[in-house]
Amino acid sequence: MGSLGTTDQRATSMLDCFDFTQQPRLFTAIPSKYGPSYFIHRGPTYVPVDTE
């Protein structure tokens, strides 16, 4: 990616946007109408994620 010129020079680090001292959240499973084996055995579709 190319430089954004003077915008790059005055930008601050993105690291201050994150709090690395907090504990990670517990895992929460997301419900699905398909079981894990469906996703494991299903091949790639090669369809773009966003077509709009």
N, CA, C and O atoms as a DFTB+ gen file, in Angstrom:
208 C
 N C O
     1  1       0.842      -1.172       0.000
     2  2       0.000       0.000       0.000
     3  2       0.890       1.239       0.000
     4  3       1.891       1.291       0.715
     5  1       0.536       2.197      -0.773
     6  2       1.325       3.410      -0.879
     7  2       1.178       4.313       0.331
     8  3       0.278       4.132       1.151
     9  1       2.050       5.263       0.433
    10  2       2.015       6.232       1.521
    11  2       0.875       7.223       1.322
    12  3       0.528       7.574       0.194
    13  1       0.306       7.662       2.420
    14  2      -0.751       8.666       2.367
    15  2      -0.190      10.080       2.548
    16  3      -0.935      11.028       2.795
    17  1       1.118      10.203       2.423
    18  2       1.761      11.516       2.499
    19  2       1.755      12.103       3.899
    20  3       2.128      11.425       4.856
    21  1       1.340      13.347       4.027
    22  2       1.374      14.036       5.322
    23  2       0.414      13.406       6.333
    24  3       0.631      13.537       7.537
    25  1      -0.633      12.731       5.878
    26  2      -1.555      12.073       6.802
    27  2      -0.830      10.973       7.559
    28  3      -1.055      10.807       8.758
    29  1       0.034      10.216       6.890
    30  2       0.817       9.182       7.555
    31  2       1.740       9.786       8.610
    32  3       1.921       9.205       9.680
    33  1       2.314      10.926       8.323
    34  2       3.293      11.534       9.219
    35  2       2.660      12.015      10.521
    36  3       3.307      11.961      11.567
    37  1       1.425      12.479      10.485
    38  2       0.817      13.009      11.710
    39  2      -0.078      11.995      12.427
    40  3      -0.614      12.293      13.494
    41  1      -0.244      10.811      11.856
    42  2      -1.095       9.776      12.465
    43  2      -0.412       9.189      13.695
    44  3       0.810       9.045      13.733
    45  1      -1.213       8.856      14.690
    46  2      -0.689       8.192      15.879
    47  2      -0.846       6.685      15.714
    48  3      -1.523       6.216      14.799
    49  1      -0.225       5.949      16.591
    50  2      -0.268       4.497      16.525
    51  2      -1.667       3.980      16.831
    52  3      -2.376       4.549      17.661
    53  1      -2.061       2.912      16.167
    54  2      -3.356       2.289      16.434
    55  2      -3.345       1.483      17.731
    56  3      -4.405       1.087      18.215
    57  1      -2.176       1.237      18.296
    58  2      -2.078       0.418      19.492
    59  2      -2.809       1.023      20.683
    60  3      -3.210       0.289      21.586
    61  1      -2.995       2.351      20.710
    62  2      -3.713       2.960      21.833
    63  2      -5.228       2.727      21.744
    64  3      -5.963       3.128      22.647
    65  1      -5.698       2.090      20.679
    66  2      -7.121       1.760      20.536
    67  2      -7.482       0.466      21.256
    68  3      -8.663       0.154      21.408
    69  1      -6.493      -0.280      21.696
    70  2      -6.728      -1.593      22.290
    71  2      -6.279      -1.614      23.743
    72  3      -5.323      -0.938      24.122
    73  1      -6.991      -2.407      24.558
    74  2      -6.621      -2.600      25.957
    75  2      -6.116      -4.026      26.110
    76  3      -6.910      -4.953      26.263
    77  1      -4.799      -4.208      26.070
    78  2      -4.213      -5.531      26.139
    79  2      -4.108      -6.050      27.565
    80  3      -3.636      -7.167      27.775
    81  1      -4.538      -5.264      28.552
    82  2      -4.471      -5.712      29.940
    83  2      -5.741      -6.428      30.382
    84  3      -5.736      -7.094      31.417
    85  1      -6.824      -6.307      29.628
    86  2      -8.076      -6.950      30.036
    87  2      -8.058      -8.446      29.742
    88  3      -7.333      -8.903      28.859
    89  1      -8.851      -9.196      30.478
    90  2      -8.955     -10.636      30.293
    91  2      -9.771     -10.940      29.038
    92  3     -10.701     -10.200      28.719
    93  1      -9.437     -12.020      28.317
    94  2     -10.233     -12.383      27.142
    95  2     -11.631     -12.830      27.551
    96  3     -11.829     -13.359      28.645
    97  1     -12.591     -12.614      26.668
    98  2     -13.952     -13.064      26.934
    99  2     -14.047     -14.577      26.794
   100  3     -13.254     -15.196      26.084
   101  1     -15.022     -15.165      27.477
   102  2     -15.270     -16.581      27.333
   103  2     -15.864     -16.869      25.961
   104  3     -16.563     -16.030      25.391
   105  1     -15.587     -18.047      25.440
   106  2     -16.110     -18.453      24.142
   107  2     -17.619     -18.627      24.224
   108  3     -18.129     -19.233      25.167
   109  1     -18.328     -18.101      23.246
   110  2     -19.768     -18.277      23.128
   111  2     -20.057     -18.861      21.754
   112  3     -19.768     -18.239      20.731
   113  1     -20.629     -20.061      21.739
   114  2     -20.935     -20.708      20.465
   115  2     -22.075     -19.964      19.769
   116  3     -23.022     -19.517      20.416
   117  1     -21.975     -19.837      18.461
   118  2     -23.016     -19.193      17.662
   119  2     -23.899     -20.299      17.089
   120  3     -23.396     -21.196      16.413
   121  1     -25.202     -20.250      17.348
   122  2     -26.074     -21.319      16.852
   123  2     -26.115     -21.364      15.324
   124  3     -26.028     -20.335      14.653
   125  1     -26.249     -22.579      14.791
   126  2     -26.336     -22.786      13.350
   127  2     -27.285     -23.941      13.084
   128  3     -27.373     -24.878      13.878
   129  1     -27.990     -23.873      11.971
   130  2     -28.894     -24.978      11.652
   131  2     -28.134     -26.171      11.082
   132  3     -28.716     -27.241      10.907
   133  1     -26.836     -26.005      10.789
   134  2     -25.991     -27.074      10.286
   135  2     -24.988     -27.483      11.355
   136  3     -24.530     -26.650      12.138
   137  1     -24.651     -28.752      11.385
   138  2     -23.659     -29.257      12.334
   139  2     -22.247     -29.011      11.851
   140  3     -22.048     -28.609      10.705
   141  1     -21.253     -29.249      12.712
   142  2     -19.848     -29.027      12.335
   143  2     -19.409     -29.807      11.103
   144  3     -18.630     -29.293      10.301
   145  1     -19.897     -31.050      10.933
   146  2     -19.453     -31.864       9.798
   147  2     -19.858     -31.243       8.458
   148  3     -19.173     -31.440       7.454
   149  1     -20.957     -30.502       8.438
   150  2     -21.370     -29.823       7.207
   151  2     -20.284     -28.855       6.749
   152  3     -19.938     -28.820       5.568
   153  1     -19.755     -28.083       7.664
   154  2     -18.758     -27.073       7.322
   155  2     -17.386     -27.686       7.074
   156  3     -16.608     -27.159       6.278
   157  1     -17.082     -28.785       7.741
   158  2     -15.786     -29.440       7.563
   159  2     -15.700     -30.087       6.181
   160  3     -14.658     -30.011       5.530
   161  1     -16.787     -30.725       5.725
   162  2     -16.761     -31.478       4.476
   163  2     -17.199     -30.659       3.260
   164  3     -17.072     -31.123       2.126
   165  1     -17.696     -29.483       3.478
   166  2     -18.151     -28.640       2.372
   167  2     -16.942     -27.972       1.730
   168  3     -16.124     -27.362       2.418
   169  1     -16.834     -28.087       0.425
   170  2     -15.710     -27.481      -0.286
   171  2     -15.932     -25.997      -0.508
   172  3     -17.029     -25.490      -0.272
   173  1     -14.900     -25.296      -0.960
   174  2     -15.039     -23.867      -1.229
   175  2     -15.972     -23.611      -2.412
   176  3     -16.015     -24.402      -3.354
   177  1     -16.708     -22.521      -2.364
   178  2     -17.627     -22.177      -3.450
   179  2     -16.991     -21.231      -4.459
   180  3     -17.457     -21.130      -5.594
   181  1     -15.951     -20.550      -4.063
   182  2     -15.254     -19.572      -4.913
   183  2     -16.165     -18.425      -5.339
   184  3     -15.884     -17.742      -6.325
   185  1     -17.244     -18.211      -4.609
   186  2     -18.144     -17.087      -4.865
   187  2     -17.667     -15.930      -3.981
   188  3     -17.375     -16.145      -2.805
   189  1     -17.582     -14.717      -4.517
   190  2     -17.168     -13.583      -3.682
   191  2     -18.109     -13.406      -2.489
   192  3     -19.313     -13.640      -2.595
   193  1     -17.548     -12.994      -1.365
   194  2     -18.338     -12.807      -0.162
   195  2     -19.364     -11.704      -0.352
   196  3     -20.520     -11.847       0.047
   197  1     -18.949     -10.618      -0.953
   198  2     -19.836      -9.469      -1.153
   199  2     -19.881      -9.135      -2.638
   200  3     -18.865      -8.767      -3.229
   201  1     -21.054      -9.263      -3.234
   202  2     -21.161      -9.023      -4.666
   203  2     -21.785      -7.689      -5.010
   204  3     -22.018      -7.400      -6.183
   205  1     -22.061      -6.862      -4.000
   206  2     -22.674      -5.557      -4.258
   207  2     -21.650      -4.470      -4.368
   208  3     -22.002      -3.310      -4.585
